[in-house]
Amino acid sequence: MAVLQVGAAPQAPTYHKDIQPILASRCVSCHRTGEIGPMEFSSYAKVRPWAKSIKKTVLSRRMPPWFADPHFGKFANDRSMPQSEIDTIAAWVDRGAPEGSAKDRRPQPTFLDGWNIPQPDLVIQAPKPFPIAKEGKIDYQYLVIPTGLTEDKWVETVEARPTDRTVVHHIVVYVRDPKSNWLRGEAEPGIPFVPPRIGKDGKPRSDIGGAGNEILTIYTPGNLPDRWKPGQAKFIRAGSDLVLQLHYTPNGKTDTADQSRVGMIFAKQPPKERVMTLSASNSKFAIPPGDGNYRVDSPPSRIPNDAMLMSFFPHMHLRGKAFEYRVKVAGKEPEVLLRVPKYDFNWQLTYKLEQPIALPAGSHVEASGWFDNSPNNPFNPDPKDTVRFGEQSWEEMMIGFYDISFDAKYTPGDFFRRPAPKPASAGGAQ
């Protein structure tokens, strides 16, 4: 008589053995004290009450946040959770979310208090907290802070952090060169300043976006610090100032204050590649009332000399719907490198290419943004409004930031000349 052999039922996933490693690698960086995650995932006791919610958000792929269309490009910082991990979490919850044996307990990731980066070599902070009422409009604040650097530095890791992230929409950190006159004579160091929109010539100002000074880093909710590969860095000249462009949005609940800061880690030796943030953008648009799919294209952003394309950072406001980057190389059709079909204003992410892409001299980077100004957009401040470019969240922006790298022997002035002069020495970029 044949005997049917029935295998043992698969063992149910447990927190310590199966779930904690997933949360540690994909979730804890945000879900910990002082970060954007609204609950902590630091122990079984703190995770267990959220088990059903965790299952729901990973099944819907709302968490971890990642919005790149997988058909275009591969990214080193892809946060999307593999189906196998989603299935493990779902099975764990369906079987009662057991804790499991203490012998399977794994160590939690460790973080430096107050940072997502190792101990900074230099921290620059606003001298005083900036008061923010619970309601009202706040113009962009520009804060000039001297670096105090007496020698040139290459920055390989940088993080900008608010002290109250509930009211900080973004921080753009510019490096003001000692020879730059931008805001000089207007903005007193350490004192928040709102540039008048009309210049002394009676025309609208065109310098509030840095006036040609380089961007060191950009903070947005949910984004991660900038960490470049060994041999890559951004440059700060001795005697430079940082200029923080601070966009505050009242939280509607309480009066508060923010005292943002920037932490930097310097390269131990001069890099081979200089990193620079550029953009393909358009500020000349008018989104019609009620339009649910209005497209805005950037003029092509020309790359004058050979470079490597490293990452993308799309930026829109509350009506932002989708975003796309393309590269046009001479003799070829434009190629889509990143498509974000469902842009999320609350999670503005950087997309770092797994393998940088060569941009031959004369290449163009193009970007397109789509906007939903219809009543179907639950975040739309006013679907009856014609929407134009503006700083506030109820206005709009279409900016496709992207990072490139090029030979560190060249200065930016050299790079933007065509053809670039032959570098005289390895220190020529200084």
N, C-alpha and C positions, 0 to 999 in steps of 0.2 A: 504494500500500500504506500503510495507516494505521500510524502509529508510536505506541505507547503511551508517554506521558510519565509517568515515575515521579518524584515529588518526592523531594528529598533527605530522608533520615531526620532526625527532629528531633534537635537537638544535646543531648547528655547534660548535665544540670545539673552545675555544678561548685561546689566549696566557696566560692571567693572571689566568684563572680558571683551565685549563687543561694541557697546555704545560710547563709553567714555573716550576711546581712541578716535572715533569719528568726530565727536564734539570737540575734542582737543585740537584736531588738525584743521577743522573747518569753521568752528563757531566761537570758541572761547576768546579769541582775540578781540571780538566785539562784545561778547556776553560776559563781561567782568566789570568790576567796580570802576566807575569813571569813564566807561566807554559807551558807545551808542546803543548797545543792546539793552532793552528795558529790564531784563532779568539776568541773573548770574547762573552760569553753568559750571560752577566750581566744585560741586559735590553731588552725590546721588540725592541727598536730602533737598537740594535746591533745584535739581532737574526734575525729580519725580512729579511735582505738581503740574509741570508743563508738558508732560508726556504726550497727551492727546493733541495739544496745540503744535508740538514739534512735528508729530506725524502729519498733521494737516498741512503745515507750511512746506515740508519737504516733498510731500506728494504733489502739491500744486506748483512746486519749484519756485515759490516766492522766497524761500531761503535755502541755502545761502544766496545772497543777491548776485546775479550774473545775467546780463541781458544781451550778450553777443549771439548773433545767429551762428550756429555751429557750421553752417555751410561756407562761411567766409573767414579764413584766417585761423591760426592756432596761437594761443596766448599762454604765456608762462604763468600768469597769475589767475588762470581760469578757476573760478570758485564753484562752478557747477558740481553738484554731487552726483557721482556715478549711480546708476540704477541699483547696483548691488548694495550700496550703502543705504539707499532709500528703502529697499526691500528689508534690510536688516532692522532699520528703525521701526518700520511698520509692523514687522513680526514681533519685535520686542514689546511694542505697545499693545498689540492684539493679545499677547499672552500675559498681560498684567504688569508689564514693565518691571520685571524682577531685578533685584539688586545684584544677586549672585554672590559668589564667595569672595571674602576679603583677600584671599591669596592671589586673586586675579587683579587686584587693585593696581592701577598704573599711576605714575607720578603726573601731576598736572603741569602744564607748561608754565614756565616762570617768565615774568615780565618785570622790567625796571619800573618802579613806581612812577606813574605819571607820564610814561613814554611807551611807544611801540617800537622804539629803536634802542640799541645799547646806549650806554652813558655818553651823552654828547660831549664833544670837546669844547663847544661854545654854546651858551644859551643866551638868546636875546629876548627880553620881555618888555612889554609896555610898562613904563615907569609907574603908572597909576591905573586902578580899575576904571573902566569907562561905564558910567551909569546908563542903564537901559530901562525905561519905563515899560510897564506891562502892555501898553497900547500906544499907537501912534506911528508916524513915519520917521525913519532915521536915514538921513542921507549917507552915502558912502563916506567913511572916515579914512583919511590918509594919515598914517603915523610914521614919521621919520625917526629912526633909531640908529645912531652911530654904532658901527661894529667894533670900533676901537682897534681894528687890526693894523699892525705896523708892518706886516709883510703879506705878500700875496698868498692866497690859500686856494686849494682845490677841494671842493666839497663832494664827498662820495655818498653820503647819506644825510637826509634832512627831513625834519618833521615840523609842521606847524600845528599848534594845539591851542584851542580856546580853553579858558577856565570854566566857561559856562556854554556848553555846546548847544543848549536849547535855544539860544538866541543868535547863533552865528551861522549865517547862510553860507558865507565863504570867506577865505582869507587868500589874497594873492600877495605873495612876497616878492618884491622887486629888489634887485641889487642896483643902487644908484651909484654910478661911477663917480669918482672924485672930480672928474672934469665935466660932469653933467650939470646943467642949470635947472633941471626939472624940479619944480616946487621950491627951489632955493630962493630965499628972500621972502617967501610966502609962508611956508610951513615951518614953524619953530620945532626943533628936535624935541621929541617927547610929548608934544602937545597935539592931540587929534585935530585935523584940519579938513575943512570941506572946500575944495576948490570952487571958485565962482564959475558958473557955466559959460559966461561970456568973458573973453579975454580983454586985455587993454586995447586991442585993435578994434573992439566992437563986434568981433566975430565969435561964434561958438568955439570953445576950446577943443582942441584935438589931442591934448597931451595927457588926459587923465588915465590913459591906458599904458603908462610907463614911459612915454616919450622916447622910445628906442632903448631904454634900459632893459636888461635881461630879467626874465622871471626865474627865481630860485626854486620856488615850489608853490603849489596851490592846495589849500585845504578845502574839502567839501565833506558833508556828513557821509560817513560810511566808507570813504576812500582810505587808502593805505599810504604810509610814508614813501618818499622817493628813495630807493636804494639802487644805485647803479652797479654794474658789474665791475670787478677789479679791472683797473686800467681805464675807467670812464669816470668823469667828474664834471661838475660845473665850476666856474671860475669866479673868485671874488678878489678884486684888486685891493691892495692895502689902501686904507683911508676911505673905503666905500661905506655907504650907509645902507641899511635895509629900509625899504618903504613898504609898510603893510597897508594894503587896501582892504578895509574891513567892512563887510556888509552885514549889518545887524538887522534882525527881524524880531520885534517884540513877541513874547510867547503867549500874550493874552491872559496870563494867569497871575504873575507876580512881577514886581519890580526886582531888578537884579543888576549885576555888573559883570564885566568881562575884562580879563587882563591877559590877553593872548601872548603866546611865546613861540619862539622858533629855536629848535635844537639842531646843531650841525656836527657831523663827524668828518674830519678832514682826512684826505688821502695822505698816506705816509710817504709817497713819492709822486712826482709829476706823472699824470696819466698819458696814455697814448691817444685817447680820444676825448675831445671836448663835447659836452652835451649842451644842447640849446633847445629851448621851447619856442616853437613858432605857432602860427595859427592860419587856418583858412576860414575866413569869416565874412559876414555880410551884415551891415547895419542899416541898409537902405531897403526897407520892406514895409508893407502895410497889410496886415492879415485881415481880410474882410470879416465882418460880423457873421457868425453862424457857420463859417467854413470849417469843416471837420477834417480836412486833409490838405492844408495849404503848404506848398513846397517853396523853400527858399534855398537858392544855390549860392555858394561862395564863388567869387572870382578865383581862377586858378592861382595857387601859391607856388611860384617858380623857385626851383632849387638851382642856384647858379653854378655850383660846383659839386663834385662827387660827395655823397654823404650816405649815411645809413639811417633808415627809418626805424625807430625803436618802439614808439607807443602812441596811443591816441587818448584824448580826453574830451569827449563831446560835452558842450554846455548849452542848455536852454533853460527856460523857466517853466511856469505852471502849465502852459499850453503845449509844451514840447511833447511830441508823439513818437517820432522815429528819427534816426540819424544814420548817415552813411559817409564813409571815406572811400575815395578812389585815388589811384595813382595813374597818371598818363605819362608814358615813356615814348619818346619820339619813334614813330613807325609802328606803334602798337595801339590797340584799342584800350580805353580806360579799364583798369582792373579794380574790382571791389575788394577792399582789404578788411573792412569792418562794416557790419550792418547791425544796428541796434533797433530791432523792430518795435520794441516797447520801452521807450525811454521813461525813466522814473526820476522825477525831480528830487525825490527824497534819498536817492541812492545814486549819486553822480560818481561814476567809477572811471579809473584809468585802465586801459586795456594794453598790456605789455606784450609785444610780439614774442613768440617763443624763439623765433630766429629773425633777427633784424633783416630788413629788406634793402638791397642796394638801390640807391637813387642816383642814376647817372646825371651828370651836369645837364641842365635843361629840362629835367623831369618836372611835372606839375602834381601837386597834391590838391585834390578837389574835395569839397564837402557839401552835403545837402542835409537840410533839416526839414521835417514835416511837423506842422502844428495843428492842434485840434482846438478851434475856437468855437465849437458847437456846444449846445446845451447838454450833449451826451458826455462831455468831459466833466466829471464830478469835481475837478479842481479848478475849473475855469472861473476866474473872478467875475467876468461879465461877458457873456456870449454876444451881447449887443454892441460891444465896443470894437472899433477898428484899432488893432494893436500894432504898435510900432516899437522900434528899438528903445530900450530904456533900462536904467539900473535896477529899478524895483521889481519885485517878483510878479506884480500884476502887469508889468510891461514884459517885453521879450528880448531875448538875445539869441543869436545864432553864431556860435564860436566853436570851431573845430581845432582845439589845441592839439599839437603833436610834437613829439620829441625827436630830434635827429642827433647824430653824432658825426663828427668829422675830425680830421687830423689835428691833434692838439697843438701842432706847430703853427697853425694858422690863427690869426685873430679873427673875430667876427667881421671886421672891416675887410680883411683879405678874402674871407669866405664869400662875402656878398659881391665881390668884384668878379668879373668874368673876362678873361680867365684869371684865376688867382695867381698872385706872384709866387715865385718859388721861395719857400721859407729859408731864412738864412741859417737858422740853428734850431735845435730842439726846444730852446726857450723862447722861440719867436712869438708864441701866443700870449706872452705876458703883456 
